[in-house]
Amino acid sequence: MFYVRSQAEARKETAIKSKLTEPFLAAARSSPGKPLGTKGTARVHERIGRIKEKHALVAKDYEIIYGYDSSGDVVCDLHGLHKPSRPFGSQGVYFLGTSIRDLSEEWIWQTYTTVRRSRLAFTS
């Protein structure tokens, strides 16, 4: 098994993640502040639940923290607390597996360049 770390892959993963995260956070933040909308606890929880269903891929990485007024019946504020699903530093990392037992340096280099060229073909 080969461990490959790619800066380009890390940048791509970060860009995709941010593109998916922004709409989720925008929808979650705007939920309690909707004009003429109920800010009651139950309704806001329902709205956030629907937003989480719609953005399920990203929602699992966030914990929503609710801010209530003094009576506890009205949601005043929301915060999205990020809890990463992957360990820090694992972006841009992938593994190549093989069943071949006797690996020469030449074979490893040839395999690496082949994989790199094929990945470039799909990105251009």
C-alpha positions as CSV (number, residue, x, y, z in Angstrom):
1,M,0.0,0.0,0.0
2,F,1.3,3.4,-1.0
3,Y,0.7,6.6,1.0
4,V,0.4,9.6,-1.4
5,R,0.1,13.2,-0.3
6,S,-1.0,15.8,-2.9
7,Q,-1.2,19.5,-2.3
8,A,-3.5,19.9,-5.4
9,E,-5.8,17.2,-4.0
10,A,-5.9,19.0,-0.7
11,R,-6.8,22.3,-2.4
12,K,-9.5,20.6,-4.5
13,E,-11.0,18.9,-1.4
14,T,-11.0,22.3,0.5
15,A,-12.7,24.1,-2.4
16,I,-15.4,21.4,-2.7
17,K,-16.0,21.4,1.0
18,S,-16.3,25.2,1.2
19,K,-18.7,25.2,-1.8
20,L,-21.0,22.8,0.0
21,T,-20.6,24.4,3.4
22,E,-21.5,28.0,2.6
23,P,-25.1,27.4,1.6
24,F,-25.7,25.2,4.7
25,L,-24.3,27.8,7.1
26,A,-26.1,30.7,5.3
27,A,-29.5,28.8,5.5
28,A,-28.9,27.9,9.2
29,R,-27.9,31.4,10.2
30,S,-30.9,33.0,8.5
31,S,-33.4,30.7,10.0
32,P,-34.1,32.4,13.3
33,G,-34.0,35.9,11.7
34,K,-36.6,35.3,9.0
35,P,-39.0,38.3,8.9
36,L,-42.5,37.6,10.0
37,G,-41.4,34.0,10.9
38,T,-42.0,32.3,14.2
39,K,-38.9,32.2,16.3
40,G,-40.4,29.7,18.7
41,T,-38.1,26.9,19.7
42,A,-40.0,24.1,18.1
43,R,-40.4,25.8,14.8
44,V,-36.7,26.8,14.6
45,H,-35.7,23.2,15.5
46,E,-37.9,21.9,12.6
47,R,-36.4,24.4,10.2
48,I,-32.9,23.5,11.2
49,G,-33.8,19.8,10.8
50,R,-35.0,20.4,7.3
51,I,-31.8,22.3,6.5
52,K,-29.8,19.5,7.9
53,E,-31.7,17.0,5.7
54,K,-31.1,19.1,2.6
55,H,-27.4,19.5,3.3
56,A,-26.8,16.1,4.9
57,L,-23.3,15.8,3.4
58,V,-22.0,18.9,5.3
59,A,-24.4,18.9,8.3
60,K,-22.7,15.9,9.9
61,D,-19.6,18.1,10.4
62,Y,-21.5,20.8,12.3
63,E,-23.2,21.0,15.7
64,I,-25.8,23.7,15.8
65,I,-25.8,25.6,19.1
66,Y,-29.0,27.6,19.9
67,G,-29.1,30.9,21.8
68,Y,-32.4,31.4,23.6
69,D,-33.9,34.5,25.1
70,S,-34.4,34.9,28.9
71,S,-37.7,32.9,28.9
72,G,-36.2,30.1,26.9
73,D,-39.2,30.0,24.4
74,V,-37.7,32.0,21.6
75,V,-34.4,31.3,19.6
76,C,-32.4,34.5,19.3
77,D,-29.2,33.2,17.8
78,L,-27.5,30.2,16.2
79,H,-23.9,29.2,16.0
80,G,-22.5,26.4,13.9
81,L,-19.7,24.6,15.7
82,H,-17.4,22.8,13.3
83,K,-16.4,19.3,14.3
84,P,-14.2,17.8,11.6
85,S,-15.0,14.3,10.5
86,R,-11.5,13.7,9.2
87,P,-8.3,14.2,11.2
88,F,-6.4,17.4,10.5
89,G,-3.8,16.9,7.9
90,S,-5.6,14.1,6.1
91,Q,-6.8,16.3,3.2
92,G,-5.0,15.5,0.0
93,V,-4.0,12.1,1.1
94,Y,-4.9,8.9,-0.7
95,F,-3.7,5.3,-0.8
96,L,-2.8,3.1,-3.6
97,G,-3.1,-0.6,-3.0
98,T,-1.5,-3.5,-4.9
99,S,-1.3,-7.3,-4.6
100,I,2.2,-7.4,-6.1
101,R,4.8,-8.6,-3.6
102,D,8.1,-7.7,-5.2
103,L,8.1,-4.0,-5.8
104,S,11.1,-2.4,-7.5
105,E,11.8,1.3,-7.4
106,E,11.2,1.5,-11.1
107,W,7.8,-0.1,-10.9
108,I,6.8,2.2,-8.0
109,W,7.9,5.3,-10.0
110,Q,6.1,4.1,-13.2
111,T,2.9,3.4,-11.2
112,Y,3.1,6.8,-9.5
113,T,3.6,8.7,-12.8
114,T,0.8,6.7,-14.5
115,V,-1.7,7.6,-11.7
116,R,-0.6,11.2,-11.7
117,R,-1.1,11.5,-15.5
118,S,-4.5,9.8,-15.3
119,R,-5.6,12.2,-12.6
120,L,-4.4,15.2,-14.7
121,A,-6.3,13.9,-17.7
122,F,-9.6,14.1,-15.6
123,T,-8.9,17.6,-14.2
124,S,-8.0,19.3,-17.5
